[in-house]
Amino acid sequence: MFSRKRDAAKHVRAADAPPSAALASSLAAGGEAPAPESGPWDAKHAPEGVQRLDLGSLQIPAIEGVEVRVQANPEGGVEQVVLVDGESALQLGVFAAPKTEGIWDEVRAEIVAAMTSDGVAPQEVTGKYGTELRARVTTPEGPADVRFVGVDGPRWMIRALYQGAAAADPGREGVLGEVLSGLVVVRDNEPRPVREPLPMRLPKEMAQQGQADAPA
């Protein structure tokens, strides 16, 4: 189910939807609104009784068939999280954001600018969480489809990058889509610059396994 991967996964360089359910709920009633109907969840609204991999600022639901590959530095800080299911992959990032407004629109515009400068023509389409980006890029292995999804929450934003079959056809995201909607963000009370990655760390058991597997 869960695995630790030292080698970096394939990565595509990044550069108007209504607010996400998580952000909308925080804006209503002075930030004390009832829980949204669906995730990704802020920690205060996360459903109970769900087994999750706890990476600190991000908790990933355990769903059968999904492999979690985590790239960490020697200190145990998580630098990259990639979920794999068959021919599809989902790379996750979670970032600091203002409490009262989302930042996905700005981030998405930067992704568009960066991809356009590389000769790629991304398309904006409407998806489950609002405006997404889809594009076909060139990799060392040949052409590949990618799809960026952003979810704004209270003081956080999730950036999700689908690759493979789930990028070419959202109808094939399957259990990876279930994982995305089941994510839980644990935003600490530390003031952080907007867009700063929220800190993630390996669970103790994974860190110990990595130390045991390290060459002497």
Secondary structure by P-SEA (a helix, b strand, c coil): cbbbbcccccccccccccccaaaaaaaccccccccccccccccccccccccccccccbbbcccccbbbbbbbcccccccbbbbbcccbbbbbbbbbbbcccccaaaaaaaaaaaaaaacbbbbbbbccccbbbbbbbbcccccbbbbbbbbbcccbbbbbbbcccccccccccaaaaaaaaabbbbccccccccccccbbbccaaaaaaaaaaccc
